[in-house]
Amino acid sequence: MCCLFTSLVLFGPRLVILLWWLMQPLRWQAAFDSFIWPFLGFLFLPWTTLMYVIVAPGGVTGFDWIWIGLMFLADITSYTGGAYGNRNQIPGYGRSP
C-alpha cells in the first residue's frame, strides 16, 4: 500500500501534466512563454506546475500565490517524506545519544 501511494504521489501529477498538455496545449502556451519552464516543472516540481497552469491564464494575484505556495510545499514534502518515515531503518540514525 505504501508503494502504491508513493507511486501515485511521484508519477500522478506527471501523468496529469502529460495528458493535460496533450489535450489543451493552448492553455500551456498561455501559462508559459517557453518550453524550458514547464519541462523543469515536470521534472522537479509537478504539483507547483499544475497549480501554476490552473491560475496563470487569469493572472497570478493575491490568493493565487498561497495556492502555488501550498503546492510547492506538497512537492517538497513528497521528496522528503520518505526519508523521515524510514529514519528508524538506518542503523544509528534517528536515535538519541
C-alpha distance (Angstrom), angle and dihedral (degrees) to the residues before:
residue distance angle dihedral
M1 . . .
C2 3.80 . .
C3 3.81 91.6 .
L4 3.79 91.0 50.7
F5 3.80 91.6 51.5
T6 3.79 91.9 47.1
S7 3.80 91.0 49.4
L8 3.80 91.3 51.2
V9 3.80 92.3 48.6
L10 3.79 93.0 48.9
F11 3.81 101.9 36.6
G12 3.82 102.7 23.8
P13 3.81 98.4 77.7
R14 3.81 91.5 41.4
L15 3.80 90.5 54.3
V16 3.81 90.4 48.7
I17 3.82 90.4 49.2
L18 3.80 91.0 51.5
L19 3.82 95.0 47.0
W20 3.80 94.0 43.0
W21 3.80 91.5 48.8
L22 3.83 90.1 51.4
M23 3.82 93.2 47.7
Q24 3.84 99.8 40.5
P25 3.80 110.9 21.7
L26 3.82 92.2 157.9
R27 3.80 91.6 62.8
W28 3.81 89.3 54.2
Q29 3.81 90.9 48.3
A30 3.80 89.2 51.6
A31 3.82 91.3 51.8
F32 3.82 98.8 43.5
D33 3.80 132.1 36.4
S34 3.80 96.7 -157.4
F35 3.78 138.8 26.5
I36 3.82 96.1 -117.2
W37 3.84 98.6 73.0
P38 3.80 97.8 51.7
F39 3.82 89.2 43.2
L40 3.82 92.2 52.7
G41 3.80 88.9 44.7
F42 3.79 89.7 52.0
L43 3.80 90.2 53.6
F44 3.80 102.9 39.8
L45 3.83 112.7 11.7
P46 3.82 109.7 25.3
W47 3.83 97.8 157.1
T48 3.80 91.4 49.5
T49 3.80 90.9 47.9
L50 3.80 91.7 51.8
M51 3.79 92.3 50.3
Y52 3.79 91.9 47.1
V53 3.81 90.9 53.6
I54 3.80 89.4 50.4
V55 3.82 95.3 52.2
A56 3.83 104.2 26.4
P57 3.83 102.5 77.3
G58 3.82 90.2 62.1
G59 3.78 92.3 43.2
V60 3.78 126.5 -93.9
T61 3.80 107.2 -98.8
G62 3.78 138.5 149.5
F63 3.78 112.6 -35.7
D64 3.83 92.0 21.3
W65 3.81 88.9 75.0
I66 3.80 89.4 59.0
W67 3.82 90.7 55.4
I68 3.80 90.9 48.4
G69 3.81 89.9 48.1
L70 3.80 92.0 50.8
M71 3.79 90.9 51.6
F72 3.81 89.9 48.4
L73 3.81 87.9 55.2
A74 3.81 89.1 48.9
D75 3.82 89.6 54.1
I76 3.79 93.0 48.6
T77 3.82 91.1 46.0
S78 3.79 92.0 51.1
Y79 3.81 89.4 56.9
T80 3.80 98.4 42.8
G81 3.80 102.1 34.1
G82 3.81 94.9 79.6
A83 3.79 93.9 54.7
Y84 3.78 92.8 50.7
G85 3.80 92.9 46.5
N86 3.81 93.3 50.8
R87 3.81 98.2 41.8
N88 3.83 92.9 111.2
Q89 3.81 92.6 56.7
I90 3.82 93.1 64.6
P91 3.82 110.9 83.5
G92 3.79 112.1 -113.6
Y93 3.80 94.8 4.7
G94 3.77 121.9 113.7
R95 3.79 95.1 15.2
S96 3.74 120.7 116.7
P97 3.84 116.2 -124.2
